[in-house]
Amino acid sequence: MTSKTAKIVKLTRAKRKVVFVVYPDIVLLDLVGPLQVFSHAPDPATGLAGYDCMVVSPEGNLTETNTVVSIPTVSVSRVMGQQIHTLVVVGGDGAIAGMHDEKLVGAVSALAVGAHRVCSVCSGALVLAATGLLNERRAVTHWDDCKMLAEGFPRVRVELDPIFIKDGPIWTSAGITAGIDMALAIVSEDLGRTSALQVAKSMVAQMMRSGGQSQFSPTLGRQLRDGAGRFEALHDWVAENLHLSLPVEELAAKAGMSARNFARVYVKEMGTTPAKAVEALRVERAQDLLGTTGRSLKQIATQCGFKDEDRMRRAFLRVLSVSPSSYRQSFFDSRVSG
């Protein structure tokens, strides 16, 4: 490497220093997922690495994770006073103790001063909230920790559903893999969408998910509500027959119930009407086709049972608050066709 090249690398990385803060009992993927994204994101202006990553802890020692792997770190004192581009507080079960650890909270507060951006992954939001940086801001964490975050820090505007939230220079993300989505979105903001897509492709990520998407997949949501699996076979059948009109009478017959009783029981157990459930399944299937095929909107609308593009557009706006064309623009993978 020539001295000129070395200088470019130094300058490029110095502008985008990413510092990950860890503590005992972090979730390993909360760290290594975003770390992988930032470590391999190319700067289109130079073709070189876009970020310089460091993993720090208050003591700078070997830090245990929730797996058999421990993480070597450097002391936070090594980066105090340096210009940090992105500060990331990692999550894990240790965050519950961490949010009461004055040394850890103080270190995060000090590192955040002057940082261009401050982030948390999963339950790392608890530690970040303890610094006061989330006060009066929208924030998200793992769904299982949202109640703790809301009750412990009432000035934080906790939201349950999004996979990540950007509120000014503060970013928070939901559980585990959502940290990868947040990191990709940050790369897209810093270095451009092409760089983010290159990283997503190298990580075999299916697509770049926007922060507005739910941390609950539609399928998982149905399974959670239908704990006994009473309507599982019906949902599978509907998913295979979306091209049909699927009136409530037909659904009831498939479930072996009268239409009136079926509608009543379905709403009670699933928390939505059969018609809205079918619409959600149609939208879910259309999302998949919009992101993974080059079929026209008309073809997809017909295949998913919307009859025409306008009905599909209205359904998307109701369910996702985005049009089918806008969804495709954000999530279409140009590597596929058909």
N, C-alpha and C positions, 0 to 999 in steps of 0.2 A: 504494500500500500504506500503510495507516495505521500510526502508531507502535505501536499495540497489537498489530496483526498482525505487524509486524516483530519485536517482542519475543518473540512466541510462536514464530516461526520460529527466532530465535536460541536460545531455550531448548531447543526440541525438537532442533535439530541439535547443540547443544553436548553433549547427553546421549548422542548416538550418533555420535561422530566416527569415521569409518573412514579409516584411513591405509594406503595401498598403498606398499610399499617395492619399488623397482625398481633395476636395475643394467644394464650393457650386455649386449645379446644376450638379452633376455627374449623369451618367446613373446607376441606381441601379444594373442592371444585369452585368454591366462592373466590378462592385466590387464583388457581391455575387457569380457570376459564378466561377471565378478563386479562390475566397476565399473558396468556397465549395470543390473544387478540392484539394487545398493544405491542408485544415483542416482535410481531411479524407484519405489522402494518407498514406498507411502503409509502414514503413521501414522494408524490408524483413530480415534485420540482427537482428532486435530486436522484431518485431511484434508490435511495438509501433508506435505512431504518428511520421511521418517523418519530419514534419515541425511545427514551432511555429509561429503563425500568429498574426500580429498587424495591426491596422488601425490607421493612424496618419493624422493630419492636422497641418498647421502652428500654429494655436491657441489652438488646443486640445479641441475644443468645439463640440457641436451637429451640424452636417453638413447636410444641406438639400440636397436631391436628386431630381431627376425629377419625383418623385412619392410622395405620402403622407407620406412615411417613411423617417425619418431622421436617420443619423448614428452617434452613439457616438464614439468619437475618443480621442486619447491621443495626447499631444503636440509632435512635432518633436524633441523638446529638450530632451525628454525622451530617444530617441534612438541615439542621436548624439554621435559619437565616438564608438558605439557598432559595432560588426562585423555582417554585414547584408549579408545573403546568396543571397536573391532575393529581389530586390526592384521593386515594381510595381506601375506605375503611372496610375491611373484610368482615363477613358474618360468621356465625357459628354459635353453638351453645354457650361458649365462653363469653358471648356478648352480654349475657345477663349479669355475670359478675363484673364484666368489663365496664358497664355503664356506671358502676359504683366505684371503680378504681380511679382515684384522683390523679394518679400518675399517668395512666393511659389517657384519660379524658383531657388532662392538661397538655399532654403531648400532641394529641389531635388538634386541640385548639390552637396551639402555637404553630404547628405546621400549616394550619389553614390560613393563617394570616398572610395575605399577599398571594395565596394560591389562585391561579386563574380559574380553577374548577375544583369543587369538593364533591365526592361521591360516597355512597355506601352500597354494599352488596348484601342483600338479604337482611339478616338481623343486625348487621353492622349499623343499621339505622338507629338502634338503641344507643350505641356509643356516640354516634353523631348527634343524636337528640340531646344527650347529656351535656354537650358543649354549648347548647343553645342555638346552634346554627340552623336548626329546623323550625325554630319558633316562627309562627305565622306563615309557614310555608306548607305547600302540599307535599306529601311524602307517602311512600309505600314501603312495605317490607314483606317478608314471607307471610302468607295469609294466616299462619298459625301464631304469628307474633303481632299482628295488627292490634289486637285488643290490648296487649301489654304496652305497646307503643302509645296508643291513644290514652290509656288510663294513667300511665306513668308520666306522660308529657302532654298535658291537655292543650297546650298552646300549639301543638303540631296538628296540622289539618290532614289526618290520616285517611287514605283512600285504600279500599280493599282490593279493587279489581285490576288496575293497570300493571303491566309487567315492569315498567319503569316510568319515572316522572322526572321531568326537568322543570325546575322552578328557579329561574335566574341562573346563577352559577352553581346551584346545588342540584345534584342528581341523586335519586334513590332508586333502588331496584328491588323487585320481588325475589322469590326464592331461587337460589342456586343458578340454574341455566339462564335466568333472566339477567344475571350479571354479564353474560356473554352478549345478550341483546343490547344492553346498555352500552357496553364497550364498543360494539360495532356502530351504534348510533353516534357515539362520541368521535370515533374515527371518521365517520362520514361527515360530521360537522367540521372536523379539523382538516382533514386531508382530501375530502371528496368521496362521493358515493362509489366511484370506481375502486378506490383503495379498500374501502370497507367490503365491497363485494369480492375482491380478490382474497381477502382474509377469510370471509365466509366460505368461499369455494375451497380454500386449502383445508379448512376445518370440517368440510363436508356438512356444513350447515345447510338445511333445506332452503332457507330464505332469511332475509333480514326482517325481523318483526318490528313493527312500530310500537312505541310506548303505549299507545291507546288500546292495544290488544289486551285481552284478559289473561291473567295468570292462570285461570282455569280453562282448560280446553273444553269445547262444547261436549265432547264425548264424556270426559271425566265429570263434568257438571251433571250430566244426566245420570251417570252411574252413582254419584254421591247422593242425589235425590232419590233414586230408585234403589235404595240399599238392598231390598229383598229381591231385586231382579224381576219384579212382577211384569214390567213392560219391556224388558230387554229384547225378547224375541220380536215384539211388535216394532220396536225401534229399528232392529236389524232389517225387518221386512220392508219398512218404510224407506230406509236408506237404499234398498235395492230396487225400489219401485217409484222413485221420485218423478218419473215421467208421467205417472198417472195423476188423476185429479185428487184422489185420496180424501173423499168426504168423511165426516165423522162417523156416518153409518157404516162405512166400509172398515174403518179402524176398529169400531166397536165389535163388528162381526169377527175380525181377526183376533180380537182379545177375548172373544166368547162372552160378550156382555151386551146388554141392551144399550142403545145409543145414549139414553138419558143417564143411566147408571154409570156408563163408561165415562161420560163427560164429567160427571160429579167426582168420581173416584180419581180420575186422572188429574184434575185440578188440585184436589186435596193432596195427592202424593207427589206430584211433579211441580206444583207451584206455577203452572201455566196451562193455558187451554190447549187442547189437541191441535187446533188450527195454528196457533203460534208455534207449537213444537214442530209441526210439519214445515212451516215457513223457515224456522231456524235450521232444520236439516237441509232444506233446499239451498239456503244461503251458504251453509257450511260446505256443501258439495260444489257450489258455484265458485267459492273461494279457491278450492283446490284446483278446479279446471282453469280459472283465470290465472293462477300462478304457475301452472305446470303444463299448459297446452297453448297452442296458438289459435285455438278455435275462436270463431267470431262470437260477439256478445249474443247475437241472435241464436246461434247454434247452442250455446251454453244455456240460454234462457229456456229453450225448448227441451233440452236434455234434462234439466233440473225441474221441469214442470211449471215454470213461470208463465208459459204460453207466449209471452213477448218480452222485449227488452224493457219496456216501460214498467211492467209489473216487477221485473227483477230489480230495476233501479229503485223503485219505491220500497221494496223489501230490504234492500241493502241499506238504504237510508234509515229505515226503522230499526234494524238490528245492529248495524255497524256504524251508522252516522257517516257513511262514505259511499260514494257511487261506485258501481262496478268498474267503470273506466279508470277512476282514481285508484281503486284497489289494485287493478292490474298494473298501472304505471308504477306503483310502489313495490309490488311483489313478484312481477313476472320474471321468470328465469329464462333469459334468452338462449340458454344452452339446450332447451327442450323445445319440441314442436309437436304438432299433431292435434 
